[in-house]
Amino acid sequence: MSDQLAAAGIELIDGWNAGQIALGPDVYVIGNAVTRGNPLMEAILDRGLPYVSGPQWLRENVLAGKWVAAVAGTHGKTTTAALLAWILEDAGLAPGFLIGGVPDNFGVSARLCIPASPQVRGKGEGVKGSPPSTGKGEGEGGFFVVEADEYDTAYFDKRSKFLHYPARTTILNNLEFDHADIFPDLAAIETQFHHFVRTLPAHGLIVENGADEALDRVLARGCYTPVERFGIDAGWNAGAYEADGFAVSWKGVDQGRVRWSLTGAHNRLNALAAIAAARHCGVASRQAIAALSTFEGVKRRMEICGVAHGVTVYDDFAHHPTAIATTIEGLRARVAGARIISVLEPRSNTMKAGLMKDRLATSLAGSDLVFCYSAGLAWDARAVLAPLAARAVVEDDFDRFVTAIAAACRPGDHVLIMSNGGFRGIHGKLLALLGTRD
């Protein structure tokens, strides 16, 4: 993010202090990492200066008057939002977007849309049995794709961020327990999704994972918006991955074949959701499917960082047991019998607290070797990973940790590094160590 700000000519000021009041902005936009006691926040409050949460500012200043396509769910938000934005871009709609990662097709994680009324290629075609596209949105300020997070808005607004987003097209990817620092259980998260669904218009569309019981419970509590489901035979569905892609169908009717290099059942579901949402925005399913063949991926989502000594090193954002398992499954489909070395930093608040530790060994079971960095954990990683026996290595000293990984690697290995943070630059350090062997 700091690199993107610098590239845009925006000065980044590190840290907070009361003296920053002298900058004299029109309004202070408060992120949800800021709490009471923050010196700048206290100065703002003491002086009665104007402030607003990030999601509220986004709604009032960016999303107002636009056709908003929101992507929500525990997993896959970033990839699915990137897929949808790229489909709309390929169709000539020049969408704006705010995504929690950097899509390689765009090179930035956010941009404003271009208000225009482009001719959408193939609008309303290619989806037999699906309700017709409304055609609205063209000339109404343009399309905007937003990653719609369920995390809270700000210290002064504990609603989920997505409640601020006036979505017309909404993807509900999946739903399970996460964010244990702010939610006591899954039911509490379902309630926030219920509130979100109640804000969606009757002329909109919900694209829902039809195999997700938690989402079904959410919609059963009250839904006033048409729903299309994916991942089931009675809705949008994907065939098995074969050779270079997979077939897409709508209620059993073939819609075309996605040809790409992304692997894993989770990415096929992400693609289905994006195709369905794009159709609601006016892009025919066959056009959307064709666009996905030129999708280049998202940084930190199975991103290849480099190859050294015949070892390929990947970076992935996976930090929840479900995401860890599906990421390893996707890599296994790509590399077949080659060794996969999974390197994990349990860094999220939920993982640090150990609330999902009992699922961790199972989620990593598809790996040939597992390295877990245990510094700062409130639980015994060695005991948790004991079911993996000699395949698991746990270390709390970072330098020893990196050295041990490098020592275990051999040509042909695939090292999958998973963390929702920077992991102290481990990717480059590991590649450098491996490079000394060449």
ChimeraX attribute file (.defattr): number of C-alpha atoms within 10 A of each C-alpha:
attribute: neighborCount
match mode: 1-to-1
recipient: residues
	/A:1	12
	/A:2	11
	/A:3	11
	/A:4	14
	/A:5	12
	/A:6	11
	/A:7	11
	/A:8	9
	/A:9	9
	/A:10	11
	/A:11	10
	/A:12	11
	/A:13	8
	/A:14	6
	/A:15	9
	/A:16	12
	/A:17	13
	/A:18	13
	/A:19	10
	/A:20	15
	/A:21	15
	/A:22	7
	/A:23	7
	/A:24	9
	/A:25	12
	/A:26	9
	/A:27	12
	/A:28	18
	/A:29	16
	/A:30	20
	/A:31	15
	/A:32	18
	/A:33	10
	/A:34	15
	/A:35	14
	/A:36	11
	/A:37	9
	/A:38	15
	/A:39	16
	/A:40	19
	/A:41	20
	/A:42	15
	/A:43	17
	/A:44	18
	/A:45	12
	/A:46	9
	/A:47	9
	/A:48	9
	/A:49	15
	/A:50	12
	/A:51	16
	/A:52	16
	/A:53	19
	/A:54	17
	/A:55	25
	/A:56	21
	/A:57	17
	/A:58	16
	/A:59	16
	/A:60	13
	/A:61	10
	/A:62	15
	/A:63	27
	/A:64	14
	/A:65	16
	/A:66	24
	/A:67	24
	/A:68	24
	/A:69	31
	/A:70	27
	/A:71	30
	/A:72	26
	/A:73	21
	/A:74	19
	/A:75	20
	/A:76	22
	/A:77	25
	/A:78	25
	/A:79	25
	/A:80	26
	/A:81	30
	/A:82	32
	/A:83	28
	/A:84	30
	/A:85	29
	/A:86	28
	/A:87	29
	/A:88	27
	/A:89	17
	/A:90	21
	/A:91	23
	/A:92	16
	/A:93	27
	/A:94	22
	/A:95	28
	/A:96	24
	/A:97	25
	/A:98	22
	/A:99	23
	/A:100	19
	/A:101	22
	/A:102	22
	/A:103	25
	/A:104	15
	/A:105	16
	/A:106	15
	/A:107	12
	/A:108	18
	/A:109	19
	/A:110	18
	/A:111	15
	/A:112	15
	/A:113	19
	/A:114	15
	/A:115	18
	/A:116	17
	/A:117	14
	/A:118	13
	/A:119	12
	/A:120	19
	/A:121	15
	/A:122	16
	/A:123	20
	/A:124	21
	/A:125	17
	/A:126	19
	/A:127	20
	/A:128	16
	/A:129	9
	/A:130	16
	/A:131	12
	/A:132	14
	/A:133	17
	/A:134	14
	/A:135	13
	/A:136	13
	/A:137	19
	/A:138	19
	/A:139	15
	/A:140	14
	/A:141	19
	/A:142	24
	/A:143	29
	/A:144	25
	/A:145	29
	/A:146	28
	/A:147	26
	/A:148	28
	/A:149	19
	/A:150	21
	/A:151	19
	/A:152	22
	/A:153	23
	/A:154	21
	/A:155	15
	/A:156	14
	/A:157	13
	/A:158	12
	/A:159	17
	/A:160	20
	/A:161	23
	/A:162	25
	/A:163	24
	/A:164	21
	/A:165	23
	/A:166	22
	/A:167	28
	/A:168	23
	/A:169	25
	/A:170	28
	/A:171	29
	/A:172	26
	/A:173	24
	/A:174	20
	/A:175	21
	/A:176	18
	/A:177	19
	/A:178	23
	/A:179	20
	/A:180	17
	/A:181	11
	/A:182	14
	/A:183	15
	/A:184	12
	/A:185	13
	/A:186	15
	/A:187	15
	/A:188	13
	/A:189	24
	/A:190	21
	/A:191	14
	/A:192	20
	/A:193	23
	/A:194	19
	/A:195	18
	/A:196	23
	/A:197	22
	/A:198	17
	/A:199	17
	/A:200	22
	/A:201	17
	/A:202	13
	/A:203	12
	/A:204	19
	/A:205	23
	/A:206	29
	/A:207	24
	/A:208	26
	/A:209	27
	/A:210	22
	/A:211	13
	/A:212	15
	/A:213	13
	/A:214	19
	/A:215	21
	/A:216	15
	/A:217	14
	/A:218	21
	/A:219	20
	/A:220	10
	/A:221	13
	/A:222	12
	/A:223	17
	/A:224	16
	/A:225	20
	/A:226	14
	/A:227	16
	/A:228	21
	/A:229	23
	/A:230	28
	/A:231	21
	/A:232	16
	/A:233	15
	/A:234	14
	/A:235	21
	/A:236	27
	/A:237	26
	/A:238	24
	/A:239	14
	/A:240	13
	/A:241	17
	/A:242	9
	/A:243	9
	/A:244	13
	/A:245	19
	/A:246	16
	/A:247	18
	/A:248	24
	/A:249	23
	/A:250	25
	/A:251	18
	/A:252	14
	/A:253	16
	/A:254	17
	/A:255	21
	/A:256	17
	/A:257	19
	/A:258	23
	/A:259	20
	/A:260	17
	/A:261	14
	/A:262	21
	/A:263	20
	/A:264	18
	/A:265	19
	/A:266	18
	/A:267	17
	/A:268	23
	/A:269	20
	/A:270	25
	/A:271	25
	/A:272	30
	/A:273	30
	/A:274	29
	/A:275	29
	/A:276	29
	/A:277	28
	/A:278	25
	/A:279	28
	/A:280	28
	/A:281	29
	/A:282	25
	/A:283	29
	/A:284	24
	/A:285	30
	/A:286	20
	/A:287	24
	/A:288	28
	/A:289	23
	/A:290	17
	/A:291	21
	/A:292	22
	/A:293	16
	/A:294	15
	/A:295	20
	/A:296	17
	/A:297	20
	/A:298	23
	/A:299	20
	/A:300	20
	/A:301	20
	/A:302	23
	/A:303	16
	/A:304	17
	/A:305	15
	/A:306	15
	/A:307	18
	/A:308	17
	/A:309	18
	/A:310	16
	/A:311	19
	/A:312	19
	/A:313	22
	/A:314	22
	/A:315	23
	/A:316	22
	/A:317	20
	/A:318	25
	/A:319	20
	/A:320	25
	/A:321	20
	/A:322	17
	/A:323	19
	/A:324	22
	/A:325	21
	/A:326	20
	/A:327	27
	/A:328	23
	/A:329	20
	/A:330	17
	/A:331	21
	/A:332	19
	/A:333	15
	/A:334	14
	/A:335	13
	/A:336	9
	/A:337	9
	/A:338	14
	/A:339	18
	/A:340	23
	/A:341	25
	/A:342	24
	/A:343	26
	/A:344	23
	/A:345	22
	/A:346	28
	/A:347	21
	/A:348	18
	/A:349	15
	/A:350	20
	/A:351	22
	/A:352	18
	/A:353	17
	/A:354	20
	/A:355	16
	/A:356	15
	/A:357	21
	/A:358	12
	/A:359	16
	/A:360	20
	/A:361	19
	/A:362	16
	/A:363	19
	/A:364	26
	/A:365	19
	/A:366	20
	/A:367	22
	/A:368	17
	/A:369	21
	/A:370	24
	/A:371	21
	/A:372	20
	/A:373	21
	/A:374	22
	/A:375	16
	/A:376	11
	/A:377	17
	/A:378	12
	/A:379	15
	/A:380	12
	/A:381	23
	/A:382	16
	/A:383	11
	/A:384	15
	/A:385	25
	/A:386	13
	/A:387	13
	/A:388	18
	/A:389	10
	/A:390	10
	/A:391	15
	/A:392	23
	/A:393	20
	/A:394	18
	/A:395	17
	/A:396	14
	/A:397	11
	/A:398	15
	/A:399	11
	/A:400	11
	/A:401	19
	/A:402	19
	/A:403	14
	/A:404	15
	/A:405	20
	/A:406	20
	/A:407	10
	/A:408	10
	/A:409	20
	/A:410	13
	/A:411	14
	/A:412	15
	/A:413	20
	/A:414	24
	/A:415	26
	/A:416	25
	/A:417	24
	/A:418	28
	/A:419	21
	/A:420	17
	/A:421	14
	/A:422	12
	/A:423	15
	/A:424	9
	/A:425	9
	/A:426	17
	/A:427	20
	/A:428	13
	/A:429	15
	/A:430	19
	/A:431	19
	/A:432	14
	/A:433	17
	/A:434	22
	/A:435	15
	/A:436	9
	/A:437	9
	/A:438	8
